[in-house]
Amino acid sequence: MPEHFLTADRRPLAAVLVANLVSTAGNCLTYMGVPWFVLQSTGSAAKAGIVAFCTLLPAVLAALVTGPVIDRMGRRRVSVASDLACGVAVVAIPLLQFAGILQFWMLCVLMALTGLFRAPGETARGVLLPTLAERARMPLTRAAGLYDGAARCAALTASALGGVLIAVLGAENVLLVDAATFAVAAPLFAFGVRGLPEAQPLRQVEPASLRAYRRQLTEGYRFLAATPLLLGLCLMTLVTRGLDQGWSAVLLPVHAREELDGAIDLGLLNAAFGICALTGALIYGAVGSHFRRWPVFTIAFLIGGLPRFVVAAFTDTFTPLAVIMAVEGLAFGVLNPIMATVTYETVPEELRSRVLSATTAAVQLVTPLGGLAAGLLVDAAGLPCALLTVGGVYLLATLCPVIFPAWRQMDSSGSPHDRTEGSLPQSSKAKRM
């Protein structure tokens, strides 16, 4: 272990956890406030889906190409710039609305900007986790559980307060609160990782050029394509993320508006899910190393997939849906720590920014279409039919770990420290400044 890691230092990890909590809370308020704002102002589920599409497509495009950029600019700079840019784009929405000049196309452009800058910031924070865990002398499984727990806590807080704030203040004023969260997250992260070598720009072994950038970019995709387990994770989450986006951006808000008591019930449902997901993540972080990953992952995904769609399709009351979302929250709470741990153990540190950017892009390729397709499906076939259709596709996706043998490698993924230096791509052998 490096000399500077001999004494546990948990301050950088704590700072990143808090900054990620605040930034994630801002994203959650955006994804809750903007669809509700569109539904209130237009009454169109299809337009809510279009806004979701405009938000997520730039996020995918950014993730496709920003891996080498994160290495050259440094993870600290990218994360800070990401939060500041998202804050400016979000605050412009209510300001233009108050001025009476906000048009639908303007809303789409501003949400596209938030998506464009969000993905690189999330990647820049996430790739630091193994280093921060080692510096804190904490098992990676526990650090991954805490990191996901912080994000879950943010989602819980934003969901619990978001529905109430929308009902009391209106969606426009909630977006002002949303913008403030990004203004807080940026300096928290900047000061928390100040002086951390892994957060600084990567000293390149070759000068910046289009050819060097293209070579570095393809390294991440080659590594992903050559690793069956990572490729399987990406393909499965590619489908489920798109379906989840349709659920959260369109199906659940429409169900809450038409069948339940509106924004307050929407907030409570998301809060029930968030509390249990946070609990699941923290429990897994504490005891997850004692259990095999593959069966836990498989069972949790099966529990968290189809049931909520079926319950929402056949009930118009709050309690049954709240119960099933709480159960699914517990199940989903273990998924991200498992996937993060497997990924960090498999990918060398030198390639992490590029591979994690590649995996982020891969799993989000269909996500922009999720809200758009769900909105169009609701308008064309009605809410119950849309819920059952999306839920059926979700069930098929969650059967993949049962059918394909590559998933069983989750219990034998190797650590990057077990790789020899010669196994790394030549252009990746560089040091942090």
Secondary structure, DSSP 8 states (H G I E B T S, - for coil): --GGGSS---HHHHHHHHHHHHHHHHHHHHHHHHHHHHHHHH--HHHHHHHHHHHHHHHHHHHHH-HHHHHHH-HHHHHHHHHHHHHHHHHHHHHHHHTT---HHHHHHHHHHHHHHHHHHHHHHHTTHHHHHHHTT--HHHHHHHHHHHHHHHHHHHHHHHHHHHHHH-HHHHHHHHHHHHHHHHHHHHHHTTT-GGGS-EE-SS---HHHHHHHHHHHHHHHHT-HHHHHHHHHHHHHHHHHHHIIIIIHHHHHHHTS-THHHHHHHHHHHHHHHHHHHHHHHHHGGGS-HHHHHHHHHHHHSSHHHHHHHH--SHHHHHHHHHHHHHHHTTHHHHHHHHHHHHS-GGGHHHHHHHHHHHHTSSHHHHHHHHHHHHHHH-HHHHHHHHHHHHHHHHTHHHH-GGGGGGGS---GGGS-GGGS-GGG--EE-
